[in-house]
Amino acid sequence: MRIAIIGGGISGLSAAYYLEQERAAGAPVEYSLFESADRLGGVMFSDKIGDCVVEGGPDSFLTEKPWANQLCAELGIAGDLIGSNDSQRITYILVKGRLIPMPDWLMFMVPTKLIPTALTRLFSWSTKFKMLGELLHPPRPVGKDETVAQMVERHFGSEVVDRLADPLLSGVYGGDAASLSVRAVLPKFVEMEENYGSLCKAMLAGRRKMAAITKAKGYKPKPLFSSLKGGMQQMIDAVVARLNPQSLRLSTEVSKLAPMAGGWELITPRGTEQFDAVIFATPARIASTMLANVDAELSEDLGKVEYSSSITVTLGYQRDDLKSCLPGFGFLIPRSEGTRMLATTFVHTKFPFRAPDNKALVRCFLGGANDQGVLKLTDEEIIAVVRQELKQITGITADPWFVKVYRWDRSMAQYTPGHLERIERIGEILKEIPNLSIAGNFYKGIGVPDCIRTGKEAAQHMATLAREGQAVKP
Ligand SMILES: Cc1cc2nc3c(=O)[nH]c(=O)nc-3n(C[C@H](O)[C@H](O)[C@H](O)COP(=O)(O)OP(=O)(O)OC[C@H]3O[C@@H](n4cnc5c(N)ncnc54)[C@H](O)[C@@H]3O)c2cc1C
């Protein structure tokens, strides 16, 4: 069975890698991967600048989600996996121009200790009283989907939306709490509300249960984030090294897809090619356009997935230049503070193997759903904004020895209310078109491990079809 993979980010590469594994295990599959850019990896990209490793896109992945770790083990690079320096993990929130440490009793915006909650400078007294009252929140059956902001406001008030929910989510989804679906983004919160009512009570119960399991089994906590010594690019390079170079079509944008008897016809500037099956690993809007004359409903649902754009700016300093900075991983900035920066990471503290001892890397995030206008600025204007805001917040005045700006146009899928139903409908329609599969960050999770999982599942589905000789006409 000949399979076309459209898109060569980590989702498409994962599909190609697992098809290669299936082929080696005897499945009658071959593939071609089409990528419009002149390099593979999509938003996953690391630069080597001097003796520093600089991430343009993702800098790590969540350790607890297994698919990226598994892939690294299969690729033989597990020995190069590194964990975040969690003993130095302090994240600050900018509140009225001052950096306030986010306490460790705050579990993803839910307070789990009474006295420290009363004493923290992170919240006003009215929010603290609301947090206390939250313990009495009655259980609520799962109802209509709502936004994260709506749910968090019901429990803790609008200050927690502004100071915690928004900044935490803009780091992960490049979106804001007022437009992301709580069921898609924080399904645990929905479950906790259904079972306990109070999120504080539920978190405490979960924490006690975890502590008991950890004690009984003698688990050592794993680092929260993992990455690779050579940067995230190392994963891309290791995957590509396992693929057949003849199967990789760089600088080849697929412009059209047409169903034909027993398969698909793909049109690129280099000509027309025929395949038995197709795996889309592009942003949803690209698949939506190409599938418009294949299935109107599928195309419509794909077209409804919104995306936000983001910018990362990395500045290289001498370590001594950062004496005015507080220790820790970096800080998040609520929208109400009025800055253009959304967050800053002190990369040299967060990860080993990123900068030598005398150098420092500061990475800043801009853009997201609420500031798409920032993408219209020139690199020089963006750098000026970042340097001015860094000076104001951290006191850094030194000239960096390098600055690099990376722009990611409409790359982060937004899981808006109704997203899960949309994805379910897409899954149902795809059951009727078995020689078409979808992978990517809008499908089953935004992060790198979930993208790898979607690529793997698409490859396994195609291999099963090929084995069963079931390629069904579209
Ligand atoms: C700035 C930033 C920071 C992030 N940080 C993290 C993080 O720390 N941890 C984490 O887990 N996740 C993070 N993410 C999310 C994660 O990196 C992405 O969700 C994931 O890498 C997306 O991979 P993908 O292959 O689905 O999409 P992409 O990487 O967007 O790849 C899609 C590919 O399709 C190609 N393409 C599009 N149209 C066509 C066409 N017509 N023909 C051929 N090719 C086409 C594109 O050129 C692109 O290469 C971050 C994302 C960004 C942008």
The ligand as an SDF file (V2000), in Angstrom:
LIG
                    3D

 53 58  0  0  0  0  0  0  0  0999 V2000
    6.6890   28.4230   20.2780 C   0  0  0  0  0  0  0  0  0  0  0  0
    6.1620   27.0550   20.6270 C   0  0  0  0  0  0  0  0  0  0  0  0
    6.5520   26.4700   21.8190 C   0  0  0  0  0  0  0  0  0  0  0  0
    6.0650   25.2000   22.1440 C   0  0  0  0  0  0  0  0  0  0  0  0
    6.5010   24.6110   23.3070 N   0  0  0  0  0  0  0  0  0  0  0  0
    6.1590   23.3310   23.5580 C   0  0  0  0  0  0  0  0  0  0  0  0
    6.7840   22.6270   24.6310 C   0  0  0  0  0  0  0  0  0  0  0  0
    7.6600   23.1630   25.3360 O   0  0  0  0  0  0  0  0  0  0  0  0
    6.4160   21.3260   24.8410 N   0  0  0  0  0  0  0  0  0  0  0  0
    5.5060   20.6880   24.0420 C   0  0  0  0  0  0  0  0  0  0  0  0
    5.2160   19.5040   24.2720 O   0  0  0  0  0  0  0  0  0  0  0  0
    4.9290   21.3260   23.0060 N   0  0  0  0  0  0  0  0  0  0  0  0
    5.2400   22.6150   22.7350 C   0  0  0  0  0  0  0  0  0  0  0  0
    4.6990   23.2540   21.6480 N   0  0  0  0  0  0  0  0  0  0  0  0
    3.7020   22.5360   20.8420 C   0  0  0  0  0  0  0  0  0  0  0  0
    4.3550   21.5120   19.9210 C   0  0  0  0  0  0  0  0  0  0  0  0
    5.6550   21.8870   19.6260 O   0  0  0  0  0  0  0  0  0  0  0  0
    3.5740   21.4140   18.6190 C   0  0  0  0  0  0  0  0  0  0  0  0
    2.2180   21.1830   18.8990 O   0  0  0  0  0  0  0  0  0  0  0  0
    4.0910   20.2910   17.7260 C   0  0  0  0  0  0  0  0  0  0  0  0
    5.4770   20.3640   17.5370 O   0  0  0  0  0  0  0  0  0  0  0  0
    3.3280   20.3590   16.4010 C   0  0  0  0  0  0  0  0  0  0  0  0
    3.8010   19.3810   15.5200 O   0  0  0  0  0  0  0  0  0  0  0  0
    3.0120   19.0530   14.1810 P   0  0  0  0  0  0  0  0  0  0  0  0
    3.8360   18.1310   13.3960 O   0  0  0  0  0  0  0  0  0  0  0  0
    1.6210   18.6160   14.5000 O   0  0  0  0  0  0  0  0  0  0  0  0
    2.8400   20.4660   13.4420 O   0  0  0  0  0  0  0  0  0  0  0  0
    3.9390   21.4000   12.7780 P   0  0  0  0  0  0  0  0  0  0  0  0
    5.2140   21.3590   13.5170 O   0  0  0  0  0  0  0  0  0  0  0  0
    3.2550   22.7180   12.5980 O   0  0  0  0  0  0  0  0  0  0  0  0
    4.1790   20.7310   11.3570 O   0  0  0  0  0  0  0  0  0  0  0  0
    3.2650   20.7900   10.2910 C   0  0  0  0  0  0  0  0  0  0  0  0
    4.0720   20.7440    9.0100 C   0  0  0  0  0  0  0  0  0  0  0  0
    3.1900   20.6900    7.8870 O   0  0  0  0  0  0  0  0  0  0  0  0
    3.7980   21.3990    6.8260 C   0  0  0  0  0  0  0  0  0  0  0  0
    2.7790   21.7360    5.8330 N   0  0  0  0  0  0  0  0  0  0  0  0
    1.7160   22.5690    5.9930 C   0  0  0  0  0  0  0  0  0  0  0  0
    0.9900   22.5900    4.8560 N   0  0  0  0  0  0  0  0  0  0  0  0
    1.5690   21.7380    3.9710 C   0  0  0  0  0  0  0  0  0  0  0  0
    1.2660   21.3380    2.6500 C   0  0  0  0  0  0  0  0  0  0  0  0
    0.2080   21.8220    1.9810 N   0  0  0  0  0  0  0  0  0  0  0  0
    2.0870   20.4540    2.0300 N   0  0  0  0  0  0  0  0  0  0  0  0
    3.1700   19.9540    2.6720 C   0  0  0  0  0  0  0  0  0  0  0  0
    3.5120   20.3220    3.9440 N   0  0  0  0  0  0  0  0  0  0  0  0
    2.7150   21.1930    4.5860 C   0  0  0  0  0  0  0  0  0  0  0  0
    4.3950   22.6160    7.5430 C   0  0  0  0  0  0  0  0  0  0  0  0
    5.4070   23.2320    6.7580 O   0  0  0  0  0  0  0  0  0  0  0  0
    4.9410   21.9870    8.8120 C   0  0  0  0  0  0  0  0  0  0  0  0
    6.2990   21.5900    8.6940 O   0  0  0  0  0  0  0  0  0  0  0  0
    5.1660   24.5120   21.2790 C   0  0  0  0  0  0  0  0  0  0  0  0
    4.7760   25.1130   20.0730 C   0  0  0  0  0  0  0  0  0  0  0  0
    5.2690   26.3710   19.7400 C   0  0  0  0  0  0  0  0  0  0  0  0
    4.8690   27.0030   18.4230 C   0  0  0  0  0  0  0  0  0  0  0  0
  1  2  1  0
  2  3  1  0
  2 52  2  0
  3  4  2  0
  4  5  1  0
  4 50  1  0
  5  6  2  0
  6  7  1  0
  6 13  1  0
  7  8  2  0
  7  9  1  0
  9 10  1  0
 10 11  2  0
 10 12  1  0
 12 13  2  0
 13 14  1  0
 14 15  1  0
 14 50  1  0
 15 16  1  0
 16 17  1  0
 16 18  1  0
 18 19  1  0
 18 20  1  0
 20 21  1  0
 20 22  1  0
 22 23  1  0
 23 24  1  0
 24 25  2  0
 24 26  1  0
 24 27  1  0
 27 28  1  0
 28 29  2  0
 28 30  1  0
 28 31  1  0
 31 32  1  0
 32 33  1  0
 33 34  1  0
 33 48  1  0
 34 35  1  0
 35 36  1  0
 35 46  1  0
 36 37  1  0
 36 45  1  0
 37 38  2  0
 38 39  1  0
 39 40  1  0
 39 45  2  0
 40 41  1  0
 40 42  2  0
 42 43  1  0
 43 44  2  0
 44 45  1  0
 46 47  1  0
 46 48  1  0
 48 49  1  0
 50 51  2  0
 51 52  1  0
 52 53  1  0
M  END
$$$$
